[in-house]
Amino acid sequence: MVLLTLPELEPGRDAAPEAQADPVPLVVDLDGTLLHTDTLVESLFDVARRRPLQLLQLPAWLAAGRANLKRQLAHRASLDVSALPRAEDLLAHLWTLKRQGRRLVLATAADARIAQAIADQLGLFDAVLASDGRVNLSGSVKRDRLVATFGEGGFDYAGNSSSDLPVWAAARHAVLVRPSPQLAAATARVAEIEHSFGADRPGWREYLGAMRAQHWLKNMLLLVPLLATQQLYDLPKLLAVLVGFVCFSLAASGVYLLNDLFDLPADRRHPHKRQRALASGRLPLLHGLLLVPALWLAASLLALTLPAPFLAALGCYAVLNLAYSMRLRNYPIVDALVLAVGYSLRVYAGSLVVAIDVSPWLLVCSTALFFGLALLKRYAEIVSLRPGLGSGGRVRGYAVSDAPLIAGLGTAADCIAVVLLALYPVVITPTAPRLTIWSLSALLLFWVGHMWLMAHRGRIHDDLVAFALRDPLSRAFGVTMALLLLFGP
């Protein structure tokens, strides 16, 4: 561990004391306490985003100890410490104490490089205690260092986890941040609790929101083969497809979580995405990280009840999206094409569940449609962010000046998809219900045009599905499409 100090622990040099300062310093933890995030996980994904091959060294770094792992990641990561989500209520309290002249110390198991950068950015702390690449300043190790520095009961301590219990046992008073009822009870048994901040813990809404449960509607594409062959009322096949729907929903939620973890810096700079559960800190990053393999494992186990080719298609979907999250999303046009292929994979996977040969014509049609919609999403992001970025700004791999080209390419792709759908009963399957398919084509053309118009007007600020669920016209379109598919001639 290291002890990095500002000049002689001088209290509150920027403001005159408002009241008699408490002579006992307040020691504050960083991860999960001052910040609603974990800087180790932040560093891990920053390195994965910038230098993914270096993650192969993780086992060697960890073999030399957790402190060494943190040091190696800290030296390779470039965290924007000003954008990390903070516990604003605790921070306001600390500034009040600072103005009163109380000594404030940041003591964290995070690496010293990150801890000092945050302390410098805040200008709040008189000293910084942190891990130094050899000693991991956590739990009893932190307690021993604080007792050696301030004496038994010679400090108050603000923390948020069970690993802080040994520290609270040696402190004068305890300050809790977002504690669970169990942690609050355990802390009360070893220390006097002085303050408690932010008692709200993430609930099921936060988890479902991070998993993008509303986006599970996209996996209804698995029903397309049944609809195309007019077998929707075959109950055994329908039930099998619904199992496949659950598999893809779980796998897709893992993908969304992974995307959000990789997208943390960009999301926190976005006027709307910064409110997402992971970016805002409402959901701990570690929970999101652990959910990814758990969801993928559950999807794989459930897929074992379906034909083996379906599991292979599900695996291809996961690998494709992993590549998208780590690299491919940064390449213009390629990102939209990868998303489109992912949607078509859903259609193909639905055919594998029930052993129906899906027409390549339909796969090309769906790929063209979703390629256009993926470009629509990029176009909407550019239009939404353009006022703050200026004409020279960039959104992912796209320049703001690319907007007209993206709109032209995207609308062309969507129109091609509509034409292919309308020609399906003429060219491929003459027995298909022409009136129904042509009605669907007309409705789809109208809806696609409506969505592009809304994007052009700057009305779409987030994901297309989220907008469509709020948009009355899109909801009416969805209901009409469903009625046509179920009861059309």
N, C-alpha and C positions, 0 to 999 in steps of 0.2 A: 504494500500500500504506500501511498505517498501523501505528504502533507504539503499542500500548496497554499501559501498565504498571501493575502493582500497586506499592505503595510500595517504591521503590529496590531492586527485585528481591530483597527479603529472603527468605532461604530458610527453609522449615519453621518458621513462627512458632508453629504449633499443637502441635508436639511437639519434644522435645529431641533433638538429633542422637545417632544410635546409634553412628556411626563417623566417621572422618575423611572429610569431604566431598570429592568430586572437584571441583577448581576449574574444570574445563571443563564448561560447561552442556550439557545434553541438549536438543536441539531436536526436537520431535515434530510430525509431520504430523497432520492431522485426518481427512479423508475417506479411508476404506479402511485407515487406520492406527489411530488412537485409536477411531474409529467404524467398525463394519462396515456402512457405508452411505455414500451420496453426498448431501451436504446440498443440492447444486444440484438433483438429481433430486427429492429430498424437497420442496424449495421449489416446483419446477415443478408437481408433482401437488397440493400443498396449494393453490396458486393456482387450478389447474384445477378443484379440488373446490369452492372457495369462490366464485371469480369467473372462470368459464370464458371470458367474452367478453374479458377482459383479455389472454388468450393471443394475441389478434390483433395485439398490439403487440410480440410476440416478435421478428419480423424487424427492427423499428426499434431495439429495445433491443440486439440482437446486432450491428447495424451500427455501433453506437457502441463495440463491444468487449465481450469476455467479462466483464471486470470490471464494466462497466455493466449487463450482463444479470444478473449475480449480485446487484448492488445493487438493481435494480428488483424482482427476485423476493423478495429478503430483506425488503424494506420492505413487501411485500404478503402474505407468508406468515406464518403463526403456528405455528411448529414447537414441539412439546412436546419440548424438548431432553432432558428427563429420561427420556423413553421411547426415545430412539434407541439402537440396539444397539451395545454397546461391546466392545472387545477386552479382556475381563476379565483375561486373563493379563498383557497389557502394562500395564494399569492398576494391577494389584497390584505389578508391578515398579516403576512410577513412584512409587507411594506409599512403597515401601521407600526409594527414592532421596530422596524428599522428607523422610522422617524423618531421613535421614542428613545433610540440609542441602544437598543438591545443587540447583543452580538448574535449573529446568525452564521451557522456553519453547515455547509453541504457535505454530507457523508454518504457515500454510495458505493455499491459494488460495481458500478459501471467503470469503464476505463478512465484514467485520469485525463486523457486527451479530450474525451467527450465531455466529462464533467467540468473541466476548466473552461471549455468553449461555451457551455451553457451559463456558467457563473459569470464569465466575461460579458456575455450578451445581456444578462439581466442586470448586472451591476449591483447585486443585492447582498451577496455573501461576503463575510469577512475572512473565511477560510474554506478550503476544499480538501476533503479527505476522500481518496478513491483508490481503486485497484491499480496496481502498477506493473502488471505483467507477470509478477511472481506471486503476490499474495492477493487472494480474492477477498475484498473487504465486505464480508457478509456474515450475518448471524453472530455467533460467539466471537468471531475474529473482530468484527466491528465493535462489539461490546467491549472487548479487552482494550482495543485502541482508544475508545472514548473514555473508559475508566482511567487508563494510563494518562490521558491528556487532561481530563477535567475532574477526575475523582469519582468515587461511588456516590451517586445521587447529585453529582455536580453539574448536571445538564438535563434539559428536557429533550424529548425525542419525538419527531413526527415520522410515522411510517404507515405501511398499508398491508403487510403480509405476516404470516405466521413466523417467517424467518426473523422478524423483528422482535419477537417475544423475549429472547435473551437480552436485547438492548433495553427494552422497556423495563425489564426486571432490575436493571442497574441504573435507571434514570429516576429523576425526581418526579416528573409528570410525563404522561403519555398524551400524544396528539394523534388521532386516528384520521385516515383519509379513505373514504369509500370502503369502510369495513363491512364485512359480512357479520350477521348476528353472532356467529360462532367465534369470529376473531374478537369482536367487542367483548364478549363474555370472557374469553381466555385472557385478554389484556387486563380486564378489570380484576382478575385474580392475582396479577403480578405487579400492577402499578395503578396509580391514581390517574384517571382519565381527565385531562383538563379541557380538551376540545375534541370535537368530531366534525369532520367536513365531508360533504357530499356522500350522504348515506345511500344514495341510489345505486343499486347494482344492476348489471345488464339482465334483462328479462328475456322471455321467449320472443318478444317482438324484435329485439335487437338481433337475435340469432337468425330469425326468419328473414329479417331485412338484409342482413349480411349475406345470407344464402340466396337472396333474390327469389323468394318463393313465387312472387308474381310472374317471374320469367319462366316458370315451369309450363306455362301455356304454350311456349314454343315447342315443347316436346309432343304436343298434339299432332305434330307432323308425322309421327309414327303411324297415325291412322290413315294417312293418305293412300297407301296401297289397298286397304280395305275399302275405302271410299271409291277409289278408281275402278275396283272390280265389283262394286256393289255387294260386298260381303259384310257390311257393317253390322248386320243383325245376326251374324254367325257368332253365338255366345262364346264357345270355347276359344275361337280366334280373337274375339274382342277382349276376353280376359287375359289372354297371353300378351296382347299388345299393351294392355294396361300395366302389366308387370314390367314390360319393356319401358313404358312411360316412367314408372317409378325409378328404374335403373338410370335412365338418362337424366331425370330430374336430380337425383343424388349426385351423379357424376358432374352435371353442369353446375350445381351449387359449389362443388369443390373447385371447379374452374373459376367461377366468379370470385370466390374467396382468394384464390391464388392471384388472379388479376388485380384485385384490390390491394393485396399485399405488395405486389410489384409496383402498383400505381400510386402508392402513398404520397410521394412528393408532389406529383402532378395533381392529385385529387385535392390536396390541401391548398393548392393555389387556385383551384377552380371555385367560382362563386357558389356553385350548387353541390358539387360532389364532395366538398369539404365537410358536408353534414352527414356523410355516410358513417356507419357505425365504427368501422375500423379507422378511417381517416380522422374522425373527431375524437377518438379515444373512448367512446362509450362502450365498445367491446374490446377487451384486451387482445393485443396482437397474438399472444401465445395461444389463446383460445381459437382464433382464426387459423393459425398455423396447424394446430392439432386437428382441427375439423377437416382439413383437406384430405389427409390420408384416411381418416375415419369414414368420410363420405364415400371416397373411392373404394374402400374395402367393402363397405356395405353394398354398394352398387355391383361390385364384382361377384360377391357371394349370391346376391339375388339373381344375377344374370346366369349363374350356373344352372338355374332351373329352366332356362330357355335353350334353344339350339346353340351349339358351339359357335357357328358363324356370327351369331349376334354378339357374343362376348368379344370376338375379334373386332367387330365393328365398333363396339364400345371402347375397346382399347385404342383403336385408331383415333377415335374422337378425343380421348384423353391425351394421347401423345401429340396430336395436331395442336390442341389448345395449349399444351405445355410449351411447345415450340413457339406458338403465338405469343404467350405471356412473356417468354424470356427474350425473344428476338424479333419474330416476324411482324409484330404489330408496329415496329418502328419503320417499316418499309412501305412507302405509299403504294397504293393499289394492291400490293401483295396482301396487306392486312385485310382488306375488304374481300379479296378472293378466298383467303383462308376461312373467314367467317362464313362466307357463302357455302364453301365445301362442307363446313361443319353442319350447316342446316340440311344440306342434301344427304349427308350421312345419316341424319335422323330418318329421312324418308326411306333410304336404303335399308337401315336397320329394321324399320317396321316391316319391310318385305321379307327379311330374313326370319323374323319371329314366326310368321305364318306361312312361310314357303311359297310366297307369291312372287312371280317374276315381274319386277317393276320395269316399266318401259324406260329405256335410256332417254326417250323424248321428255318424259316427265322429270327426270333427273336434271337434264339440261335446262328445262323450264324453271325448276326450283332454284338452280344455281344462279341463273340470270336474275331472277326476282330478288333473291337475297343478296346478290352482289350489288344490285342497285340500292337496296335498303341499307346495306352496310355503308355505302358511299353517302346515302342520305344522313346517316348518323354522323359521319365525319363533317359533312356540310353544315349540319345543324350546330355542331360544336364550334365550327369556325365562325358562323354568323353570331352565335351567342357570345363568344369571347372577343370578337373583332374590335368592339369599342375600346377594350382595355389593352389590346395587343398592338393596334395600329396596323398599317398596311404591310409592314415588314415583319410582323410576328409569325409564329409557327405554332401549330397544334399537332402534336406527335410529329410525323414525318411530312406533314403538309404545310405549305406556306399559306398565309391568308389570301394572297393573290391567286391561289389555285382554285378558289371557290367556284368561279364560273365553269372551269373545266370539270370539276367534280360533279357539279350539277348537271352538266350536259351528258357526261358519261353515265351517271347514275340514272337519269330519266330515260336515256336510250336503253339501258339494260332492263329497266322495269317494263318499258313498252314492248321490248322484244319478248319478255317473259309472257306478257298478256297475249301477244300474237301467237306464241307457241301453244299456249293453253287453248286458245280458241280454235286452232288448227288440229288439236289432238283428235277429236272425233271424226275429222275429215280425212286425215292422213294415216293415223295409226289404228284407231279402233272405231270402225264405222258403227258398231253396235252401241257405243257409248251414248248416253242421253245428251243429244246436241243442245236442246233448249236449256237444260240445266247448266251445262258447261259454258255456253255462250252468255247466259245471264251472269254466271260467276265471273267471266272475263270482263264484262261490262262493269260490274261492281268493283272488281279489283282495279281496273283502270281508273275509275273515279276515286277510289280510296288512295291509291298511290299518288295521283295528282293532288289530292287534298293534303297529304302528308308533305309533299314537296313544297306546296304553297305555304303551309304552316312553318316549315323550316326556313323558307326564304323570308318570312315575316318575323323571324326570331321568336316564334312561340314555343319551339321545342328546346327546352333547356337541359334535359337529361335524356335517359334512354327512351327509345321509341315506344317500347312496351309500356313504360310508366306513363308516357304522354297519352298513348292510345287508350289506356284504362281510364284516364280522366276525361278524355275528349268525347263529348256526347255523340258526334257524328261517327267516330271510330267504333264506339260501342254499338250503335245502330247497325253499322256495317257488319260487325262480328255476328250479331244476332241474325241478321238477314242471311248471311253466308251459311250459318249453321242450319237454319230452317230449310234453305235450298238443298243443302247436302243431305239432310235427313228425309225431307218430304218432297223434294223436287221431282218433276216428271221424268 
